[in-house]
């Protein structure tokens, strides 16, 4: 088995990184995941966050926006909207823009499901991640992302709710031949 694999990070403007690495940690939608040489094939949605990777005994980090990851035994491909490196960060500009975005969200008067609000939340997450990359993260902020809410969500009919709330007796009978549970005395 190889002791390294290819890490490629690609944005709409081209390849941002192409390196042989010994490990990668990336921000998946369901949580961070790690990749080592020989990893089983996998696909994952990416959230905005930090990607760390090791090569030559050194650890490096990048900020990435949301996207997708494709992992196989010899390569990890991250497709993302944006990438930032530590040396590309203008801290003053990032902090000013973060303040503007925070104020716009704090004083939001429109619908919670407005796409403009979602864009502001995504920008806020990106700016906070870039600041985290340089070791100066802002205080944590939690905002409701409404993209997965159904506009016309309806409750199940009462008959269906009652039917599923009844226990299945076959699953609760622990007595009889072959049972691993002792019989009550």
C-alpha positions in Angstrom: 0.0 0.0 0.0 1.2 3.5 -0.9 2.2 5.8 1.9 0.7 8.9 0.2 -2.1 9.9 -2.1 -3.0 12.8 -4.4 -5.1 15.7 -2.9 -6.7 17.9 -5.5 -8.8 21.0 -4.6 -10.6 22.4 -7.6 -12.7 25.7 -7.8 -14.6 27.1 -10.7 -11.5 29.1 -11.6 -9.2 26.1 -11.7 -7.0 23.8 -9.6 -6.1 25.5 -6.3 -4.0 22.6 -4.9 -2.5 19.4 -6.3 -0.2 17.7 -3.8 0.9 14.3 -2.6 -0.2 14.0 1.0 -0.2 11.5 3.8 -3.5 12.5 5.4 -6.5 14.9 4.9 -9.2 16.1 7.3 -12.2 17.8 5.6 -15.5 19.3 6.8 -18.2 17.0 5.6 -21.9 17.9 5.9 -22.3 15.2 8.6 -19.1 16.2 10.4 -15.4 16.1 9.8 -13.9 13.1 8.1 -10.3 11.9 7.7 -8.6 10.3 4.7 -5.5 8.1 4.8 -3.7 6.3 2.0 -5.8 3.4 0.6 -9.1 4.9 1.9 -12.2 3.1 0.6 -14.1 5.0 -2.1 -16.6 7.6 -0.8 -18.6 10.7 -1.8 -19.5 13.4 0.6 -21.0 16.9 0.6 -18.7 19.5 2.1 -19.6 22.4 4.3 -17.7 25.6 4.7 -14.7 24.9 7.0 -11.0 24.1 7.3 -9.2 21.4 5.4 -6.0 20.2 7.0 -3.5 17.9 5.3 0.0 16.6 6.0 2.9 16.1 3.7 6.6 15.8 4.4 5.8 15.8 8.2 4.3 19.3 7.9 0.6 20.1 8.5 -1.1 22.8 6.4 -4.6 24.2 6.4 -6.9 25.9 3.9 -10.4 27.4 4.2 -12.9 26.0 1.7 -16.5 26.9 1.0 -19.2 24.2 0.5 -18.9 21.7 -2.2 -18.3 17.9 -2.8 -15.6 15.4 -2.0 -14.7 12.3 -4.0 -12.3 9.9 -2.3 -10.7 6.7 -3.7 -7.7 4.7 -2.8 -5.2 6.9 -4.7 -6.8 10.4 -4.8 -9.0 12.8 -2.9 -10.8 15.4 -5.0 -12.5 18.4 -3.3 -14.7 20.5 -5.5 -15.5 23.8 -3.8 -16.7 27.3 -4.6 -13.7 29.1 -2.9 -10.4 28.4 -1.3 -8.3 30.7 1.0 -4.8 30.3 2.3 -3.3 32.0 5.3 -1.1 34.3 3.2 -4.1 35.4 1.0 -6.1 36.8 4.0 -6.5 40.5 4.4 -7.7 40.5 8.1 -8.9 44.1 8.1 -11.1 43.7 5.0 -12.4 40.3 6.3 -13.3 41.8 9.7 -15.0 44.9 8.1 -17.1 42.7 5.8 -18.0 40.3 8.6 -19.2 43.3 10.7 -21.4 44.5 7.7 -22.8 41.0 7.2 -23.5 40.5 10.9 -25.3 43.9 11.1 -27.4 43.0 8.0 -28.5 39.7 9.5 -29.1 41.2 13.0 -31.5 43.7 11.5 -33.1 41.4 8.9 -36.7 42.4 8.3 -37.6 40.1 5.4 -38.7 36.6 5.2 -36.5 34.0 6.9 -36.6 31.9 3.7 -35.4 34.8 1.5 -32.5 33.6 -0.7 -30.6 36.9 0.1 -30.7 36.0 3.8 -29.3 32.5 3.0 -26.5 34.2 0.9 -25.6 36.4 3.9 -25.5 33.4 6.3 -23.2 31.6 3.9 -21.0 34.6 3.5 -20.9 35.0 7.3 -19.8 31.3 7.6 -17.1 31.8 5.0 -15.7 35.0 6.6 -15.7 33.3 10.1 -13.8 30.3 8.6 -11.2 32.5 7.0 -10.6 34.1 10.3 -10.4 30.7 12.0 -7.8 29.8 9.4 -5.4 32.5 10.6 -6.1 31.7 14.3 -8.4 34.6 15.0 -12.0 33.2 14.9 -14.9 35.5 15.8 -17.3 34.5 18.6 -19.6 31.6 17.5 -22.9 32.7 15.9 -25.8 30.4 15.3 -28.3 31.4 12.6 -31.2 29.3 11.4 -30.7 28.2 7.8 -34.1 27.7 6.4 -33.2 26.1 3.1 -34.4 22.6 4.3 -37.8 23.7 5.7 -40.9 22.7 3.8 -43.2 25.6 3.0 -46.3 23.5 3.2 -45.4 20.7 5.6 -48.4 18.9 6.9 -48.8 16.5 9.8 -49.6 12.9 9.2 -53.3 12.0 9.4 -54.4 11.0 12.9 -55.0 7.4 11.9 -51.4 7.0 10.7 -50.0 8.6 13.8 -52.1 6.2 16.0 -51.1 3.2 13.9 -47.4 3.8 14.2 -47.7 4.5 17.9 -49.0 1.0 18.7 -46.2 -1.4 19.8 -45.5 -4.4 17.6 -46.2 -7.3 20.0 -43.9 -9.7 18.1 -41.0 -7.4 18.9 -41.8 -7.2 22.6 -42.4 -10.9 23.3 -39.2 -12.1 24.9 -40.5 -15.5 26.1 -40.8 -18.8 24.4 -38.5 -21.3 22.8 -35.2 -19.9 21.6 -35.5 -16.7 23.7 -32.2 -15.3 25.1 -34.1 -13.7 27.9 -34.9 -15.6 31.0 -38.6 -16.3 31.8 -40.2 -14.3 34.6 -40.7 -16.3 37.8 
